[in-house]
Amino acid sequence: MKKHIIRYASFALAILGMVSCSEEVETTSRYKDAQSTPMTFAVNYPGQSRATATSFESNDKIGLYVAESKAPLEIGGNLVNNEALTYDGSKWEATRTLYWDEGTYNAYAYYPYIQGVSSTTDQPFSVALDQSTPKTATAPGGYEASDLLFATSKDIQASNSPISLNFKHIMSKLKIRLIKGEDFEGEMPTHAQVTIHSTVPTATIDLQAGVATRYVKGTQQSIIAHQESDYIYSAIIVPQRIENRRPLIEVVMKGVSYLYESRFQFKPGTEHLVNFIISDNPDQVKIEIGGEIQNWGKKIRKPFFRRAMNDKNTEKYK
């Protein structure tokens, strides 16, 4: 009986020794291999659930930082410092191979890429004043360049698995649909110039938190909207609140100006829907203020519409 006990005890000690050695080898291997493990990336556009279902296009560039998880993000001194990743139509790559290191990290990414970042907490950024300019083979259009996106992946370590970067919108979007009023005579043209007035186009960006803040010393300017399709126009706006009633949306059609005045709150990561009703009398502009889409393209709140007229009895947007 004593021999059996000794034999079992010896066997148990051998098993424990093997487990201990295995854990030691595994830990050593993981740390040893970290610096030779290249980083790969799975990038998702807002509203998409798979890296292959993306709205990014070839030659689009994002900026990437990888910093220690318990350290603040700095301009330099991180594991990865504002590295440009370019999309080739199937994958995202830097001009050089990026390798892991020991430890736990957070990844921060943004689009469009900014060369020469001056601050990770108050990076200046401006939306385009003319967002109708088209995209070219080498540069985004005015609308695309204004739609600032942000993604983060936290508490990650060296791995053969890709870093998941699920982007979200951090600006605000105003989507305007032009609707022919009952008293409008003739066919409504499919092209107009739509302008958003009285907003500050400059902001400061916190690249660690993914937050855009209206520049306090910025001046209010006008933004020409991008035409999405017949009668549908959109503009990217810095999140802000227009406190007092003032010119907000102007539609110029066949040389006639239709101007709507109001106050408004542009919320971050939110698409605001507005129906702009074109009547025969440009002094009697009507709009229907609709619902909101959070991180548009993803989570949709059922739209509602509240009609308002452009006169002194107008119900103002709150």
N, C-alpha and C positions, 0 to 999 in steps of 0.2 A: 504494500500500500504506500509506504514511504517513497519507494522508487518511482511510483506513478505520479505522486505529488511533485517530486523533484523534476520529473520529466515534463509535466505540464507547466510548472513554473519556468523552466528553462525555455520551453516553446513560447510562452507568453512574452518573456523578456526579449526573445529573438524577434517576435512580431513587432513589439514596441520599438525595438532598435531599427527595424526596417522602415516603419512608418516615420520615425524621427529623421532617418537618413533621407527618405523620400521627400519629406517636407523641406529639409535643408537644401536638397538638390533643386527642388522646384523653385524655392525662394531665390536661391542663388542664380538659377537659370533665368528667372523672370527679370531680376535686376541686371544680370549680366547682358541679357538680350535687349533691354530697353533702349539703349543707345544705338542699337543697330536695327531697330524696328521702325520702318517708315510709317508716317501718318497717311491715312486715306480718309475720304470724306463722303458722306451721304447727305446731299443738300436738297432740301425740299422748299419749293416756292410756297408762299402763303396759300392755304386752302388745299394743298396737295398732301397726300398721305404716303406717297412712294417717291423715292428718289428719281425713278424713271419717268414719273408723271410730273414734268416740270414746265414752268412757263418761262424759264430762263432760256436765252438764245446763245448760240455760238459766239464766242469772244466776249461775253459778259464777264465782268471781274468783280470779285468780292474781296474785302479786306479781312484778314484773320489775325487774331492775337491768341496765344496760349500762355496762360500765366498760372503760377502756383495758386491752388485753390484758396489758401488762407491769406494770400497777399493781395494788396490793392493792385489794380491794373495800372501800369506805368507806360510811358511812351517807349522806353527802351528797357533792357534788362530782363525781359520775359523770355520764356522758352522760344516763342515765336512773336515777332514784332511787326505788325501791320504788313504781313506777307500777302501779296496779290495772288489769288487763285483764279485761274482762267478756265472757263467752260469750253470744251472742244466739241460739244454736241452730245457727249456721252458721259464724261467724267470731268472732275475739277482737279487741276494740278497747278503747282507752283513752278517757277522756272528752275528751281532746285529741289532736291529731295529733302523733305522735312522729317527729322527723326525725333522719336520720343526720348525721354530721360526718366530717371527714377523719380518717384513721387506721385502726388495727386494734383491734377490740374483742372482749370476751367478754360473753356474755349469761348471766344467772343468773335462774332463775325458780323459784317455789315455790307450793304450794297446801296449805291454804287461805290466803287473803290475810290478812296481819297489818297492821293500821293502827297506825302509831307504832312501827316497829322501833327498838329501843334499841341493838342491837349486831349487826354482821354476822358476828361470830365466836362470840358466846355469847348468842344470842337465846333468852330463856326461852320454853318451850313445854310445854304439858301435854296429855296425852290425857284424854278425858272419863271421869269415874268411872262415869257411866251412859251406856253406848253403845247402849242400847236406845231412847233418845229419837229420834223420827222426824224426817226432814227436812221443812222447811216451804218455802213459796214464797220466803221471804226469808233463810233461814238453813239451813246444813247440819245434819244430825242428829248425834247424839253420836259415832257410828261414823265418819261421813264427815269430821267436823271433826278427828278424831284421826289420820286416815290422811294423814300429811304426805308430800307428793310434792316431788321436786326435778328440775330439768332445767338443762342448760347447753349452750351452743353457743360454741365457742372460735374465735379468730382469724378473725373475720368483718369484712367491710367494707361500705360503702354499696353497695346493690344493689337491683334491682327484685324480686329473689327473696325469698321470706319467710324469716325467721329460724326455723330448725328447733328446736323444743323438745320433746324426747322425754323424758317424765317417767318417773321410777322411784320406787318406795317406799323410804323410808329408815327407817321404823319396822319393827317385827316384828309378825307376826300369828299368833294362836293360833286354829286352827279345830278345833272339837270336834264330833264326831258321836256322838249318843246311840244306843246299840244295846241292844235288848232281850236280856237274858241268858236262858239256857236255863231257869233256875229262877224267872224272873219270871212271876207269875200275872196273867192278865187282859191287857187292851190297854194299851199304854204311851201316855200322853197326848202329844198333839202340841205341848203348850206346857209349858215349865218355866222356872225362873229359873236361869241359869248364871252363876256368879261366879268370877272369877280373883282369888286372894288373893296377898298377899306380894310385890307388885311396886311399884316406885317410878314414879308416873305423870308426874313432872316431868323435863324434859330441857333441855339447852342445844343450840342449833342453829348450826352453822357454815354460813352462807348462801353462802359461796364454794366450800366443799368438798362441801356437801350431806351433812353428817354429823350425826347426833343422838347426844348423849352423856348418859347418865343423870346427873341432878343429884346431886352427891356429898352434899349436905346434905338431900336429899329423904327423906321418910318413906314406908315401905311402906303401901299402902292396897289396897282391894278395888275391882275393876272389874266392873260388870254387863255381860255380853256382849250382843251384837246377834244377834237370831234371823234367819238367812238363809232358812230354810225349815223344814219339819217335821224335827225332830231334828238340825238343823245350826245351830250357834252359832259366832260369831266375835268376837274382840276384838283391838283394836290395842294393842300393848304397847311401851313404850320399850325399846330393846335393852339387855339386862342379863343378868347371871348370878345365879341364886339358888344360893348356895354350899351352904347347909345344908338338910336336909330340913325342910319346913314345909308348912302347908296351901297347896295350889296351886289345885285345881279343886273347886268345890262345885256340885252339882246339887240343886235342891229341886223335888221332884215329888210332887204330892198331899200336901203337908205333910211329906214325908219328906226328910231331908237325906242326900245321898251325898257324902262328902268324901274327896278324894284328896290325899295328902301326898307331896312329892318335892322334889328340887332340879332346876333346869332352866336351860338357856341359851337366851335369846331373841336370835337373831341378826338383824342389820340387813338389811332388804330381803328377809326370809325368812318364808314361811308354814309354820308347824309344824302337822302333822296329828296328831290324837289321836282314837282311838276310845274312848269312855267307856262301859263295859258296865254296864248297870243290872241288878243281881241282886235277888233277894228279900230278901237280908240287906244292909242299908246299911253294915254293918261290914266287909263283904268286897267292897270296890270293886275292880274290875279295869279296867285301861286297856291299850290297844295303842298304843304310841308309833310313829307312822308316819314317812313320808318328809318331805321338805322341798321347797318350791317357791321357787326364787330369783326375786325380783321377780315375784311371783305374777301369773298371767295371761300369762306370756311363756315362760320357759324352765322346763320341768318335769323334775325328777329322778324317776325311777321310784320310787313309794312302797314302803317296806318297813314291816313292823309287828313290834314286839317287845312281848310281853305282860308286864305287871307287875301284881302284886297289892298292895293297900294294907295290908301288914303289915310287921313288922320285917325280914323277909327279902326285901323288895322290891328288885329291881334298879333302881338309880337312874339317871336320865337324865344323860348326860355330854355 
